[in-house]
């Protein structure tokens, strides 16, 4: 049976799906920002360290930068964002996923 865990930190949710750590915007972040119009995303394969700048979004109410909740390697980016940025405004947080990480320390995730 695949186990999953969901944690939240600094207006991001982090879901361990059994193989990768998926990161997305919380409903709280969406409400604070308003409609998101642009996102500056990292590249697949990019190594990111916890606390580093990870994601910048422009929205009707603010421009906001989010720090990485984890140290790891970006393994995928939500391709729907390129086609339709409004996916990040979806009220279902799980649809507003942004990227996933691999090579993450389980201990670091558990400490969130």
NUBA-12196 format. One record per atom (N, C-alpha, C, O): x, y, z. Coordinates in pm, 1 decimal. Atoms other than C-alpha are relative to their C-alpha. Example, Ala and Ser with C-alpha at 12.3 -4.5 7.8 and 13.67 -1.06 7.14 Angstrom:
# residues 2
{vexza {89.0, -119.0, 0.0}},
{vexza {1230.0, -450.0, 780.0}},
{vexza {90.0, 120.0, 0.0}},
{vexza {193.6, 118.1, 66.5}},
{vexza {-82.0, -119.0, -6.0}},
{vexza {1367.0, -106.0, 714.0}},
{vexza {-77.0, 109.0, 73.0}},
{vexza {-26.1, 219.8, 89.9}},
This chain:
# residues 112
{vexza {84.0, -119.0, 0.0}},
{vexza {0.0, 0.0, 0.0}},
{vexza {88.5, 125.3, 0.0}},
{vexza {179.5, 137.6, 81.9}},
{vexza {-76.6, -123.0, 10.2}},
{vexza {138.0, 339.4, -101.2}},
{vexza {-44.8, 96.6, 109.7}},
{vexza {-164.0, 122.1, 126.7}},
{vexza {32.0, -96.0, -104.2}},
{vexza {158.0, 585.0, 186.2}},
{vexza {23.5, 141.0, -52.1}},
{vexza {114.7, 165.3, -131.1}},
{vexza {-17.8, -140.3, 38.2}},
{vexza {116.2, 957.8, 141.3}},
{vexza {-6.1, 86.5, 124.7}},
{vexza {-74.0, 53.7, 222.0}},
{vexza {0.9, -96.0, -108.8}},
{vexza {180.2, 1249.2, 370.1}},
{vexza {-11.8, 139.1, -58.7}},
{vexza {47.1, 169.4, -162.5}},
{vexza {17.7, -137.8, 44.6}},
{vexza {74.3, 1610.1, 333.9}},
{vexza {42.8, 93.5, 111.7}},
{vexza {-0.2, 79.3, 226.2}},
{vexza {-43.4, -102.1, -95.8}},
{vexza {245.7, 1901.4, 506.9}},
{vexza {-16.0, 135.9, -66.1}},
{vexza {-21.9, 146.2, -188.7}},
{vexza {8.9, -136.0, 53.4}},
{vexza {213.8, 2277.1, 469.3}},
{vexza {105.8, 86.2, 66.6}},
{vexza {132.1, 75.3, 186.4}},
{vexza {-101.2, -92.3, -52.1}},
{vexza {481.1, 2542.7, 505.7}},
{vexza {3.0, 124.1, -87.8}},
{vexza {15.7, 114.2, -209.9}},
{vexza {-15.3, -128.6, 69.6}},
{vexza {487.9, 2911.8, 410.3}},
{vexza {-85.7, 9.8, -126.0}},
{vexza {-36.4, 46.1, -232.7}},
{vexza {97.4, -10.1, 109.0}},
{vexza {176.3, 2899.2, 188.6}},
{vexza {24.5, -98.3, -114.4}},
{vexza {-27.9, -80.2, -224.4}},
{vexza {-17.0, 109.7, 95.0}},
{vexza {296.1, 2588.9, 4.5}},
{vexza {-43.4, -129.2, 67.3}},
{vexza {-24.6, -146.6, 187.7}},
{vexza {24.1, 134.5, -52.3}},
{vexza {170.6, 2234.6, 46.2}},
{vexza {104.2, -92.4, -61.9}},
{vexza {150.2, -71.2, -174.1}},
{vexza {-98.2, 97.0, 43.8}},
{vexza {408.7, 1942.7, 16.5}},
{vexza {-59.7, -138.0, 23.6}},
{vexza {-95.6, -172.1, 136.3}},
{vexza {60.4, 132.5, -7.7}},
{vexza {278.0, 1593.6, -57.4}},
{vexza {103.0, -104.0, -40.1}},
{vexza {158.6, -98.3, -149.8}},
{vexza {-84.1, 113.7, 37.2}},
{vexza {490.7, 1280.0, -44.8}},
{vexza {-93.0, -109.1, -49.7}},
{vexza {-176.4, -159.0, 25.9}},
{vexza {91.4, 97.0, 60.9}},
{vexza {320.0, 1036.2, -282.7}},
{vexza {56.4, -141.1, -4.1}},
{vexza {3.0, -228.2, -72.7}},
{vexza {-62.3, 132.0, -1.3}},
{vexza {545.4, 741.2, -212.8}},
{vexza {127.8, -5.0, -81.2}},
{vexza {212.2, -91.9, -59.1}},
{vexza {-122.8, -2.7, 80.6}},
{vexza {811.0, 831.4, -468.6}},
{vexza {56.3, 140.3, -18.0}},
{vexza {177.9, 157.3, -26.8}},
{vexza {-45.5, -138.2, 18.7}},
{vexza {826.0, 1210.6, -511.0}},
{vexza {-69.3, 91.9, 100.5}},
{vexza {-168.7, 55.5, 163.3}},
{vexza {55.8, -102.4, -87.6}},
{vexza {755.9, 1523.0, -310.3}},
{vexza {-58.5, 108.6, -89.8}},
{vexza {15.3, 182.1, -155.4}},
{vexza {70.4, -92.7, 87.6}},
{vexza {495.8, 1734.0, -490.0}},
{vexza {-29.7, 127.3, 79.0}},
{vexza {-70.7, 120.8, 194.8}},
{vexza {17.9, -129.7, -65.2}},
{vexza {469.2, 2106.9, -409.0}},
{vexza {-101.0, 82.3, -77.8}},
{vexza {-99.1, 85.0, -200.8}},
{vexza {99.1, -85.7, 64.1}},
{vexza {180.1, 2342.5, -477.8}},
{vexza {-39.5, 115.7, 89.6}},
{vexza {4.2, 125.6, 204.3}},
{vexza {46.7, -117.5, -74.2}},
{vexza {10.6, 2662.7, -368.1}},
{vexza {-121.5, -35.9, 84.7}},
{vexza {-212.7, -104.7, 38.8}},
{vexza {115.9, 21.2, -86.7}},
{vexza {-226.7, 2652.9, -73.3}},
{vexza {-112.3, 95.4, -37.9}},
{vexza {-89.5, 195.7, -105.6}},
{vexza {112.6, -91.1, 21.7}},
{vexza {-572.0, 2808.0, -89.2}},
{vexza {25.3, 134.5, 66.3}},
{vexza {-17.8, 237.9, 15.5}},
{vexza {-32.5, -125.6, -68.3}},
{vexza {-444.2, 3067.5, 159.2}},
{vexza {88.2, 89.3, -87.9}},
{vexza {66.9, 210.2, -95.8}},
{vexza {-87.0, -76.9, 90.8}},
{vexza {-171.6, 3173.7, -84.1}},
{vexza {-80.9, 55.4, -115.4}},
{vexza {-63.5, 171.0, -153.9}},
{vexza {82.2, -44.4, 112.1}},
{vexza {-423.3, 3191.9, -367.4}},
{vexza {-86.6, 119.1, 40.3}},
{vexza {-100.5, 214.8, -35.8}},
{vexza {86.2, -109.8, -46.4}},
{vexza {-654.0, 3414.5, -161.6}},
{vexza {79.8, 127.5, 23.0}},
{vexza {33.7, 236.6, -10.8}},
{vexza {-83.7, -117.7, -26.5}},
{vexza {-370.9, 3646.9, -54.7}},
{vexza {47.5, 65.7, -129.1}},
{vexza {58.3, 188.2, -136.2}},
{vexza {-55.6, -50.8, 124.8}},
{vexza {-239.6, 3683.2, -410.1}},
{vexza {-105.6, 51.1, -97.6}},
{vexza {-80.5, 145.2, -172.9}},
{vexza {98.1, -27.6, 103.8}},
{vexza {-560.0, 3700.7, -610.3}},
{vexza {34.6, -82.7, -122.6}},
{vexza {115.0, -175.5, -114.2}},
{vexza {-22.7, 78.7, 121.6}},
{vexza {-562.1, 3571.8, -967.4}},
{vexza {145.1, 8.2, -45.0}},
{vexza {199.3, 116.9, -65.1}},
{vexza {-139.4, 8.0, 42.2}},
{vexza {-216.3, 3456.7, -1069.8}},
{vexza {7.4, 16.5, -151.5}},
{vexza {-67.7, -46.1, -226.3}},
{vexza {-12.2, -29.7, 143.0}},
{vexza {-104.5, 3588.9, -1407.7}},
{vexza {133.1, -45.6, -60.2}},
{vexza {145.7, -55.0, -182.3}},
{vexza {-131.3, 41.0, 49.3}},
{vexza {259.7, 3473.6, -1431.9}},
{vexza {71.9, -76.5, 110.5}},
{vexza {56.3, -45.9, 228.7}},
{vexza {-82.2, 74.1, -96.2}},
{vexza {492.7, 3223.4, -1264.8}},
{vexza {137.4, -24.4, -59.5}},
{vexza {149.7, -69.5, -173.4}},
{vexza {-138.3, 27.4, 38.5}},
{vexza {871.7, 3201.6, -1285.3}},
{vexza {40.2, -128.3, 72.1}},
{vexza {53.9, -130.4, 194.4}},
{vexza {-21.6, 133.1, -55.6}},
{vexza {952.2, 2833.3, -1235.0}},
{vexza {144.1, -44.7, -15.2}},
{vexza {213.7, 0.2, -106.3}},
{vexza {-133.2, 58.0, 18.4}},
{vexza {1275.4, 2642.2, -1180.1}},
{vexza {-1.7, -99.5, -115.9}},
{vexza {-107.5, -129.4, -171.4}},
{vexza {-12.5, 95.8, 110.2}},
{vexza {1402.0, 2396.7, -1441.8}},
{vexza {5.9, -142.9, 53.4}},
{vexza {56.0, -167.3, 163.2}},
{vexza {-13.3, 141.5, -34.2}},
{vexza {1369.9, 2019.5, -1432.5}},
{vexza {149.2, -33.2, 4.8}},
{vexza {225.6, 6.2, -83.2}},
{vexza {-140.4, 35.7, -18.0}},
{vexza {1699.1, 1878.2, -1306.6}},
{vexza {77.9, 97.8, 85.9}},
{vexza {191.8, 70.8, 123.9}},
{vexza {-66.7, -101.8, -80.4}},
{vexza {1782.3, 2191.9, -1109.6}},
{vexza {5.0, -44.3, 146.3}},
{vexza {-95.8, -88.7, 201.4}},
{vexza {-12.8, 29.8, -142.4}},
{vexza {1916.8, 2130.0, -758.5}},
{vexza {-39.7, 124.4, 78.7}},
{vexza {3.5, 235.6, 48.0}},
{vexza {51.1, -109.8, -80.9}},
{vexza {1743.4, 2343.5, -497.5}},
{vexza {24.6, -33.4, 146.9}},
{vexza {12.2, -148.6, 188.5}},
{vexza {-25.3, 19.3, -142.4}},
{vexza {1828.0, 2392.6, -131.0}},
{vexza {-111.2, 64.6, 82.1}},
{vexza {-166.3, 167.9, 44.1}},
{vexza {104.5, -51.5, -87.4}},
{vexza {1580.4, 2446.2, 151.6}},
{vexza {30.8, 146.2, 34.1}},
{vexza {142.2, 179.7, 74.3}},
{vexza {-15.0, -142.3, -29.2}},
{vexza {1524.8, 2821.4, 197.9}},
{vexza {37.7, 83.7, -120.6}},
{vexza {23.3, 205.9, -117.3}},
{vexza {-33.1, -73.0, 122.9}},
{vexza {1644.2, 2914.7, -153.5}},
{vexza {-127.1, 50.0, -68.2}},
{vexza {-234.9, -6.1, -48.5}},
{vexza {112.7, -46.5, 81.7}},
{vexza {1417.3, 3116.3, -383.3}},
{vexza {-37.5, -113.3, -95.4}},
{vexza {47.9, -168.2, -165.1}},
{vexza {46.7, 112.6, 80.0}},
{vexza {1205.1, 2856.5, -560.8}},
{vexza {-95.2, 41.5, -110.4}},
{vexza {-86.9, -7.9, -222.9}},
{vexza {111.2, -31.7, 88.5}},
{vexza {908.8, 3020.0, -727.2}},
{vexza {-39.6, 144.8, 21.1}},
{vexza {-51.5, 190.9, 134.6}},
{vexza {50.8, -136.6, -8.4}},
{vexza {798.1, 3372.9, -807.5}},
{vexza {-128.6, 6.1, -80.5}},
{vexza {-133.2, -38.2, -195.3}},
{vexza {127.1, -13.3, 71.4}},
{vexza {438.5, 3447.1, -898.8}},
{vexza {-44.1, 145.9, 0.8}},
{vexza {-26.7, 217.9, 99.1}},
{vexza {60.7, -131.5, 11.9}},
{vexza {276.4, 3765.3, -1022.1}},
{vexza {-150.5, -20.3, -2.1}},
{vexza {-202.0, -108.0, -71.4}},
{vexza {144.6, 12.2, -10.3}},
{vexza {-88.2, 3815.2, -937.0}},
{vexza {-61.8, 138.2, 10.6}},
{vexza {8.5, 238.9, 17.5}},
{vexza {68.6, -128.8, -0.3}},
{vexza {-352.6, 4085.7, -925.0}},
{vexza {27.2, 81.2, 126.4}},
{vexza {23.8, 204.2, 121.1}},
{vexza {-20.9, -72.0, -125.6}},
{vexza {-277.8, 4174.4, -560.4}},
{vexza {146.5, 17.7, 38.0}},
{vexza {179.9, 108.1, 114.6}},
{vexza {-139.6, -4.9, -45.0}},
{vexza {96.1, 4111.9, -529.9}},
{vexza {89.9, -82.8, -90.4}},
{vexza {44.6, -167.5, -167.4}},
{vexza {-103.2, 87.5, 54.2}},
{vexza {419.2, 3969.5, -661.9}},
{vexza {61.5, -66.5, 122.2}},
{vexza {97.4, 1.1, 218.6}},
{vexza {-46.6, 71.3, -117.7}},
{vexza {539.3, 3701.1, -425.7}},
{vexza {103.6, -104.6, -37.9}},
{vexza {93.0, -171.5, -140.7}},
{vexza {-103.3, 101.0, 19.2}},
{vexza {847.0, 3483.3, -396.4}},
{vexza {-15.1, -104.1, 109.9}},
{vexza {-33.9, -70.7, 226.8}},
{vexza {11.6, 110.3, -94.5}},
{vexza {828.8, 3144.0, -230.9}},
{vexza {134.8, -69.3, 12.6}},
{vexza {203.0, -94.0, -86.9}},
{vexza {-124.7, 71.1, -26.0}},
{vexza {1125.6, 2972.6, -69.3}},
{vexza {-23.7, -149.6, -6.4}},
{vexza {-133.5, -197.9, 21.1}},
{vexza {11.3, 144.9, 9.1}},
{vexza {1194.0, 2606.2, -121.1}},
{vexza {-18.5, -60.4, 138.6}},
{vexza {58.2, -30.6, 230.2}},
{vexza {19.3, 65.1, -129.1}},
{vexza {1055.1, 2396.3, 162.3}},
{vexza {94.6, -118.1, 20.3}},
{vexza {108.3, -168.1, 132.0}},
{vexza {-82.4, 120.0, -3.3}},
{vexza {1297.6, 2113.3, 78.1}},
{vexza {130.1, 19.5, -77.5}},
{vexza {142.4, 110.5, -159.5}},
{vexza {-120.9, 11.5, 81.0}},
{vexza {1644.7, 2034.3, -52.9}},
{vexza {-17.4, -122.3, -89.3}},
{vexza {-52.6, -230.1, -41.2}},
{vexza {13.2, 112.3, 92.6}},
{vexza {1638.3, 1815.9, -362.4}},
{vexza {19.0, 45.6, -143.2}},
{vexza {68.8, 155.1, -169.4}},
{vexza {-11.6, -27.1, 142.9}},
{vexza {1628.6, 1803.0, -740.4}},
{vexza {-141.1, 7.3, -57.6}},
{vexza {-225.3, -77.8, -28.8}},
{vexza {130.8, -14.2, 64.3}},
{vexza {1331.6, 1927.1, -944.1}},
{vexza {-15.4, -113.6, -101.4}},
{vexza {63.4, -125.2, -195.3}},
{vexza {18.6, 115.4, 88.8}},
{vexza {1196.0, 1614.9, -1114.5}},
{vexza {-108.3, 23.1, -103.9}},
{vexza {-107.7, -42.1, -208.3}},
{vexza {101.2, -33.4, 100.7}},
{vexza {893.5, 1762.7, -1293.0}},
{vexza {-64.6, 133.5, 33.1}},
{vexza {-64.0, 178.9, 147.5}},
{vexza {74.5, -125.6, -10.6}},
{vexza {699.1, 2082.5, -1352.3}},
{vexza {-138.6, -26.3, -57.4}},
{vexza {-152.3, -99.3, -155.6}},
{vexza {137.0, 14.2, 51.3}},
{vexza {321.8, 2100.1, -1401.3}},
{vexza {-7.1, 67.5, -136.8}},
{vexza {-6.7, 190.2, -146.1}},
{vexza {0.0, -52.9, 136.3}},
{vexza {308.0, 2139.8, -1780.5}},
{vexza {-124.8, 80.9, -32.2}},
{vexza {-123.8, 160.8, -125.9}},
{vexza {123.3, -75.9, 23.2}},
{vexza {-46.7, 2277.4, -1760.6}},
{vexza {20.4, 148.9, 24.6}},
{vexza {-52.4, 231.4, -30.6}},
{vexza {-26.1, -140.9, -31.6}},
{vexza {98.6, 2602.4, -1621.9}},
{vexza {37.6, 76.6, -126.0}},
{vexza {-6.6, 190.0, -144.5}},
{vexza {-38.5, -66.4, 124.8}},
{vexza {255.5, 2685.4, -1959.8}},
{vexza {-119.5, 24.4, -91.0}},
{vexza {-127.1, 126.9, -158.8}},
{vexza {118.0, -11.2, 86.6}},
{vexza {-74.9, 2626.5, -2138.5}},
{vexza {-104.9, 94.7, 55.4}},
{vexza {-170.6, 167.2, -19.3}},
{vexza {106.8, -78.0, -63.1}},
{vexza {-301.9, 2797.8, -1886.6}},
{vexza {38.0, 30.5, 145.0}},
{vexza {17.9, -52.2, 233.9}},
{vexza {-48.2, -39.4, -132.9}},
{vexza {-160.9, 2986.6, -1586.1}},
{vexza {-110.8, -6.0, 105.5}},
{vexza {-82.4, -18.2, 224.6}},
{vexza {110.5, -0.8, -97.2}},
{vexza {-507.3, 2989.9, -1426.5}},
{vexza {-13.0, -131.8, 75.4}},
{vexza {-87.5, -138.8, 173.1}},
{vexza {1.3, 124.4, -76.4}},
{vexza {-451.0, 2628.6, -1317.7}},
{vexza {49.4, 25.8, 143.2}},
{vexza {10.1, -44.9, 235.9}},
{vexza {-50.5, -33.0, -133.6}},
{vexza {-265.7, 2787.6, -1023.3}},
{vexza {-104.3, 71.4, 86.3}},
{vexza {-83.4, 91.1, 206.0}},
{vexza {108.8, -63.5, -74.7}},
{vexza {-590.1, 2960.9, -923.2}},
{vexza {-108.7, -99.1, 38.9}},
{vexza {-208.4, -60.5, 99.9}},
{vexza {102.9, 101.6, -23.9}},
{vexza {-783.8, 2632.6, -895.0}},
{vexza {-26.7, -13.9, 149.5}},
{vexza {66.9, -22.5, 229.0}},
{vexza {36.5, 11.3, -142.0}},
{vexza {-973.7, 2605.3, -565.5}},
{vexza {34.3, -137.4, 56.2}},
{vexza {43.3, -152.5, 178.1}},
{vexza {-48.2, 130.6, -45.2}},
{vexza {-871.9, 2237.2, -548.6}},
{vexza {152.1, 7.6, 4.2}},
{vexza {218.0, 4.3, -99.8}},
{vexza {-144.7, -18.2, -15.7}},
{vexza {-519.9, 2273.1, -408.3}},
{vexza {81.5, -102.0, -78.7}},
{vexza {187.6, -69.0, -131.6}},
{vexza {-76.4, 104.9, 67.4}},
{vexza {-410.2, 1943.9, -562.3}},
{vexza {15.2, 27.6, -149.7}},
{vexza {111.4, -18.2, -211.4}},
{vexza {-13.7, -39.1, 140.6}},
{vexza {-474.8, 2084.4, -911.2}},
{vexza {99.6, 114.2, -17.5}},
{vexza {151.2, 135.7, -127.1}},
{vexza {-92.6, -113.5, 4.3}},
{vexza {-255.9, 2384.9, -825.5}},
{vexza {142.4, -44.3, 35.3}},
{vexza {220.3, 33.2, 90.8}},
{vexza {-136.8, 44.9, -25.5}},
{vexza {56.2, 2170.8, -797.3}},
{vexza {93.3, 68.1, -99.1}},
{vexza {55.9, 95.4, -213.2}},
{vexza {-94.6, -76.0, 81.1}},
{vexza {364.6, 2341.6, -932.6}},
{vexza {114.6, -88.3, -48.3}},
{vexza {149.1, -86.4, -166.5}},
{vexza {-117.9, 79.5, 34.4}},
{vexza {655.8, 2097.0, -924.7}},
{vexza {12.9, -117.2, 93.8}},
{vexza {-55.6, -125.3, 195.7}},
{vexza {-31.2, 109.7, -90.5}},
{vexza {788.8, 1778.8, -776.2}},
{vexza {151.0, -10.6, 16.4}},
{vexza {228.5, 28.9, -70.7}},
{vexza {-139.8, 16.9, -36.8}},
{vexza {1118.6, 1696.2, -607.8}},
{vexza {33.9, -148.0, 10.4}},
{vexza {-51.7, -230.4, 42.4}},
{vexza {-55.2, 131.3, -31.4}},
{vexza {1332.9, 1384.5, -593.2}},
{vexza {128.8, 22.5, 77.9}},
{vexza {174.3, 136.0, 91.9}},
{vexza {-124.0, -6.6, -78.7}},
{vexza {1643.7, 1306.7, -386.4}},
{vexza {-15.5, 90.9, 122.3}},
{vexza {70.3, 174.4, 150.8}},
{vexza {30.0, -78.4, -119.6}},
{vexza {1487.5, 1457.8, -73.7}},
{vexza {23.9, -86.3, 122.9}},
{vexza {-8.2, -205.2, 123.0}},
{vexza {-19.8, 69.6, -126.5}},
{vexza {1586.6, 1360.5, 278.5}},
{vexza {-134.5, -19.3, 69.1}},
{vexza {-208.0, 77.0, 91.0}},
{vexza {125.8, 26.7, -71.9}},
{vexza {1294.1, 1189.7, 453.7}},
{vexza {-5.0, 75.0, 132.3}},
{vexza {-110.7, 122.3, 174.1}},
{vexza {-6.4, -70.9, -127.9}},
{vexza {1410.7, 1346.2, 779.3}},
{vexza {-34.4, 147.5, -17.0}},
{vexza {-105.3, 204.8, 65.7}},
{vexza {29.2, -141.8, 25.3}},
{vexza {1397.2, 1697.2, 629.7}},
{vexza {-150.0, 19.6, -20.7}},
{vexza {-208.3, 114.9, 31.0}},
{vexza {145.0, -8.6, 22.9}},
{vexza {1040.5, 1635.8, 511.1}},
{vexza {-76.4, -17.6, 131.1}},
{vexza {-170.8, 56.6, 158.4}},
{vexza {69.3, 25.8, -126.1}},
{vexza {934.9, 1495.6, 848.4}},
{vexza {11.5, 116.9, 96.5}},
{vexza {-76.6, 135.7, 180.4}},
{vexza {-19.9, -113.8, -89.2}},
{vexza {1073.1, 1805.7, 1024.1}},
{vexza {-81.2, 122.9, -38.0}},
{vexza {-85.9, 219.3, 38.4}},
{vexza {80.6, -115.0, 41.9}},
{vexza {847.3, 2042.0, 827.8}},
{vexza {-115.5, 21.8, 95.8}},
{vexza {-194.6, 114.2, 77.0}},
